[in-house]
Amino acid sequence: MTPPETASAELVAAALDRVETVEPLINAVCTLNPEALEDAARFDAESADGRSRSPLHGIPVLVKDNIDTAGLATTAGSLALADIPPPREDAPMVARLREAGMVVLGKANLSEWANLRDERSTSGWSAYGGLTRNPYAVNRSPGGSSSGSGAAVAAGVTRFAIGKETDGSITCPAAFNGCVGLKPTVGQVSTVGVVPISSSQDSPGPLTATVSEAAALLGVLTGAGAEHYAPDATRLQAKRIAVPRHVFWGYSPQADAIAEEALSVLSSAGAVIVDQTDLESMVDYSFDDELVVLLAEFRVELGRYLATRDGDGPQSMADVVAFNREHADTELQWFGQSFLEQAVDAPGPDSVEYAEARAKCLRAGRDDGIDAVLREHELDAFVTPSYAPAIPIDLVNEEMHHGACTQPTAMSGYPILTVPAGLSQGLPVAVSFWSTAHSEAALLDIGLAFERARPPLPDPTFETFI
């Protein structure tokens, strides 16, 4: 990736102008950094002195609002964290952004508490940030929980944003908003200073305009360097890519049609397509075991995070539940907090119930799932539709997602890369590439080759979908 030719101050000013233009339509940015232009001027002075920190020097980036940024509100979308002092220090990944010369433009809205608040929650809504909308159809969902990050990239606010995925929270907004999303292997990017759900599944990662930009941002986030993961499309040649049709295809005719085209594109570009490579371990596998794991880890790990914050804010999951009840007119105006309430009394990470559920998740998603099928068929990766086209926003009724591809990688802690594949009736549709631990480089090679063989999506029009 080549360094930008435009001065940082111009890039940041353009991003701020774009925020002013599109925010009334999509509401993706919940907090702006008042020092962004000063930071850009400082990085421009370094450039003038011949000092470039990285290929991303001077480029603006948005950070999901559950990642600590010194001096800027970090709320996880909750009013319970809105009025306490902001974090004193950057999360390590944010410190790396600044060390690479990137300008933190501000914070991106998200689904409150990363969408583990209630069974009937609406993706893209938080009490602090309001409702984020999809730039391709403003009455359609931006996905969650990294809703603002995906919508802002799609809307052209900035080409770089940070999300965090537990199960689908980068993949879904990337697919719905027509941008690139990469959830790395769990542990590749530090989660220190991140409002947690699950240490076994949480993974921060990039949402960007292109695959090469996702690779560069991943290198910064991991500390490996912006050029460490630079993808090479020629490495697609002879890669064996699996098509697990059972469970992960067949829930959306629109998504299937575009994914079938993707198979032809990959084959023409040199990949070997290996069909009918199903993960039998995932057939009829429910969310129950995963939920046991998430609720157990969420309660304990949220308490540890809250203890790092100054002020008189909540110190436990029980405190958050109580705050929401006391502020029901704002916090509970659209839906409840059933997951938070369950977490208060759920078995903890030291329980037999947790250990059994975690073992089942790893067996189904990893041991008998991804790794077993990769080994049996000598595969490099899987390809699947990511999601059906974006669903309508509905703050009254339960969201009706038709299917997804993220559960095996979520339970395994494995990486998944989502790349725009086309439009269906004007709505973005994506495909996802996923594989075993630490396979990010191979996934990026595949993603780049696919991206280059497809025309880019047209810019969004911010119209209401009919």
N, C-alpha and C positions, 0 to 999 in steps of 0.2 A: 504494500500500500504506500503510495507516494504522499509526502507532506502536503498540506493544503497550501494553495498559492494566495488565498485571500487572507488578509490580516485577521487576527483573532477578534479585534474590536469590531470589525465589520461583520464577522460571522455571528457574534453575540448580539450585536444591534439588530441584525436581520432576524435572528431567532426571537428576540423580544418583540419586534414588530409583528412577526408571525403569530406569536402568542396573543397579542392584542387583536389580531384579525380573526383567529379561529376559536379562541376560548369561548366567546358567546355561543358558538355552535356545538363544541364538543366537550368543554370543561375537563380538560385532561391534566392541567397543571394546577396543583393546589397551593403551592408556595413558590414564589420567585426569590432568587438570591439577590439581595440589594447590592451586593458587591461584585456581581458578575462582570460588569463593564470594567471595574477597577482591576479585577483579576486578569481580564483579557489584555488590558493595557500593559500590565506587568509582563505577561508572557510575550507580547509584541516587542517590548524592550529587550527581552532575552533574545528573541529572534534577530533583532537588529544587531545585537552583539555577537551573532553567530552561534548562539547557544540554543539548540533545539532539544528538548527533553525526550521526544519520541516522535514517531510519525503522526501521532495524534495531538501534537503540541498546538494549543490554542483553540481546539475544537470544543464546542459546547456539548454538554451531556446532561440528561435528566436522571434523577435518582428516585427510585420508588420510595414512597413515604412510609416505609417500615425499615429503612436503613439509616443509621445515625449519620447526621451531617452537623458538624460543629456550628453552633449559632443559628441553625435553621430548625424550625419545628419538625419533629419526627413523631407522628401520631398514630400510625397504623390505621388511619381513618377515623379514630375514636376521639370524641370530645373529652374523654377521660385523660388523654395525654396532650390535649390542645393548649391548656393553660398552665402547664408546668414548664419550668425552664427547659430550653432546648438542650440537647446533648452538649457536653463540654468538649468532646473529642469526636473526630471522624471515625466511623467504622474503618478497619484496616483497608477494605476495598476502596473506600472513598479517598483515603489518604493516597492510595496508589494512583487513582485517577488524577489527583492534583500533582503528584510526583511526575506523572507522565505529561504534565502541562495541559491537561484538560480543564475546561472551565465548567464548574458545577452551575448550571443555569437555574436549577431549582428542584422542586420535588414533584413527582407525578402522583396523581390520585390513584387509589386502589380500591378494591372491594374490602370493606372494613374487616379488620382482623384477618386479612388474607383469605376471606371467604370461608373461614371455618367458624361461623357465628350461628347459623341457623339453617335448617334443611330448606327453607323457603327464601333464602337470601337472593338478592338481585345483584348480579355481577356488575361491577363498575360503580356501585353506590357506597358512599360512606357518609356518616353524619358530619364529618369535618370537611370533606371535599365536595360533597354533593354527588350528582349523577354524571358520569362520563358517557359520552355517546360515540358511535362509530362514524368516522369521517365519510365512509362510503354510503351510509344510510343512517341518518341521525336518529331514526326510531328503532335502530337495530343495536344489539348488544356489542360492546367493545371487548367482551370476554373478560375473564378474570383469572387471578386477582390482580395481575399487573396491567390493569385496564388503561390507566393514563399513559403508561410507558408505550404501549402498543399504539394507542390512538395518536399520541403526539408525534411518533415517528411517521406514521401514515399520513398525518396532516402536514408534514414538512416543517414542524417546529424545529427539530434537530434530527440528525441522522443516527444519533446514538442515545440509547437510554438503558437503564439497568432495571431488571425485574428480579423476582425471586419466585422459584417454583417449588411447591411441595407435591402437587399432583395436577399438572395442567396449567399452572398459573403463568408460565411464559408461553407455552405452546398454544393455548387457546387464544390469548390476545394477538399473538403473531398470526395465527390462522384467520381470525375474524377481521383483522385490520390490514391484512396483506403486507406484512413486513416479515423480516427474518427473526427467528427466536432460537436461542440456544440455551438449553439447560445442561450445565456440565455435570460430570460425575460428582456425586456428593463428596465434599471435602476438597475439591479442586479450588474453590473460592471460599475464603474465610467467611463464616457466619457470625463472627464476633461483632457486636454492635448492630445486630439485625434482630428486630422483633420476631421471636421464633414461633414456629408451630412444632417442628419435629427435627431433632438432630439427625435422625436416620433418613430423612427425606428432603429437608430443605436444601436448596442449592440456588444461589444468586447467579445471574447470567445476563447476557446481552439481548437487547431487542434493537435491531438496526435496519438500515435500508437495504443492505446487501450482505452476502455471505462473507466476502472479504473483510467488511467492516466488523462483522460479528467475530471473526477470527482475531482481528487486531484488538478489539475490546476485551476479548477473553484473555489474550496475552497480558494485557495491563492488569486485569482483575486478579489473575493468578500470580502475578509478579514475574512471569517468565519473559515478558517483553512483548511489545506490540507485533513483532515480526515472527515470534516463535511458532505460531500456528498457521502461518501464511499458507493458504491452500493451493493446490496444484491440480487443475482440472484433468491433466493428462493421466493422473494416477487413478482415474476411474476405470481405465482399461483392465478388463478381465476381473474386476471386482464382482464377487458373487453376492447378489442382492435378493433377499428373500421376500416373498409375498404371502404373509400369514392371513389368508382370507377369512378364516373362521373367527368370529368375534370382531375383528378390526376392519373388515370391509362389510358392505351390505346393509348398512343402516341409513345410507343417504344416496339416492340415485345420482344427485348432482355431484357429490364428492367422489363417488365411484367413477363416474364418467371422466372426470378430470384426472383422477389417479391412474386410470387405464391409459390415458394419453401419456402420463408421466412414465409409465413402464415402457412405452414405445420410444420415448425420448431417451431414456437411460440405455435401452438396448442399442439404439442407433449410435449412441455415443461410446459404445464399447463395453458396457456392463453386461454381465451374464445374469439374466433374470431366472430365479429358481422359484417356481410357483408351488402352491399348496404346501407351504412349510409352516404349518399351524403350530401355535403354542397350546397344545391340548391341556396343559395345566391351568390355562386361563379360561377355559370353556365353563361357563356358569359360575365363575368365581365372583363372589359378591364383594361389597365394600366393607363388610362387617369386621373382618380381621384388621384391615387397614385402619378403620375408624378407632378400634381399641388402641392401636399403637399411637395414632395421632393424638387422641384425647389424653392419654397418659403422659406423653412427652410434652404436650402443649401446656398442661397445668403446671408442671414442675419447671419447665424451661422459661415460661413466661414470668413466673415469680423471680427467677434468677435475673432475667433481663430488667424487670421493673426495679429491682434493688439497685441498679446502676444509674437510675435517673434521679435527679435532684427534685426538691419540692415535695408537696404533700399529695402527690398523685397516688393511684392505686398501687398496692404492693403485692397483690395476689389475684388469681383468677376470681376468687370470691368477691374481692373488692371491685373488679370490673363488672361483674354481674350486678352487684348492689348499685354501682354508679348508673348503669343502664336503667335499672328499675326506678331510680330517683329522677332520672332525666328521660322518662319514657316518651315524653312528647316530641323529643328530637331523636333520641337513639333508637327507639322502638316504634317509630311512626309508621314504618312500612312492613317490618317483619320482626320476628322475635330473636331469641338468643339461645335456642335449645341446645346447640353444641357446647356453648360456654357453660350452661347449667349442668349438662351431662359431665363435662370435664371436672367440675368441682368435686363430684362424688365418684368419679371413675376410678378403677384400679390403677395404681401407679406403676412406674417402670420397674419397680422391685417386686411386682406381683407375679403369681403363676399365670394369671390370665394374660398379662402383657407378654410374658416370655413365650407362651404358646402361640399367641396371635402373631408375634413378630417372626417366629420360626415358620409359621404357615405362609406368611407374606414372602419371605425369602425363598422358600421352597417353590411356591407357585410362580413368582415373578422371575427369580434368578436361576436357581439350581435346576428345576425341572422345566423352566421356561426359556428365557433368553439364552442362557449359556448352553443348555442341552441341545436346543435346536441349531444354534450356530455351530456347535461341535459336530452334530450328526450329519449336517449337510455341507460342512466346510464353507461357511458363509462369512461375509464381511459385515453385513448390516441387514436390517429389515427396512422396507418401505411400506407405508400405509397412508390412506387418507388421514388428515389430521382431525378435522371436525366437519360436520355439515356446515353449510353457509350460516352466517350469523343469525341468531334467533331474534325475534322482536323483543324489545325492552318491555317488561311487565312488572311494575312495582306492586301489583295486587295479587296476581296468581303466581304459582310456582314456576320457575324456569323449566323449559322442556327441552333439555339437551337430548339429542338422538343417539349419540355415541361418541367415542373418543379412542385415542390410541395410547394414552399416557400411563395407565395403571402399572403395566409390567416394569417400565423404567422407574416409576415412582417408588414402588416397593423394593426394587433392587438397588436404587441409588445410582442408576446408570444414565448416560447422557442421551439427549434427544435433540435433533436439529429440525426445525420447521421452516419450510421455504415456500413462498407463494408459487402457485402452480397455474392459476388462471382465474377467470371470473365466471360465475354462474348467475345469470339474470342480473348482472351488475354487482354481485357480491363476491368478495375474495374467497377463494378456496385454496387450501395448501396441502402439501404432502409432508410427512415427517419421516426422517431417517433416524434409526436408533440401533444401538448395539451394546456391547459389553462395557465394562469399566475402562475408563481412560482411552476410549476410542474416538475422542473428539477430532483428532487430526484426520482420520479416515472419513468421518462423517462430513467434515468441512470440504474435503476433496470431492466427495460425491455431490454435496450440495452446490459447490461452485460449478461443477460440470453441468448439473441440471439447470442451474440458474442461467448459465450462458447459452444453453440450447433453447431457452424459452423467451418470448418477448416480455419485457417488463409490464407490470400492470399499469393501466392508465391512472392518472392522478385522481384522487377522490373528488367528488363534486358537492359533498355536504348537503345532499338532497334527502327528502323523505322517501323511503322505499315504498313503492306501490305494488 
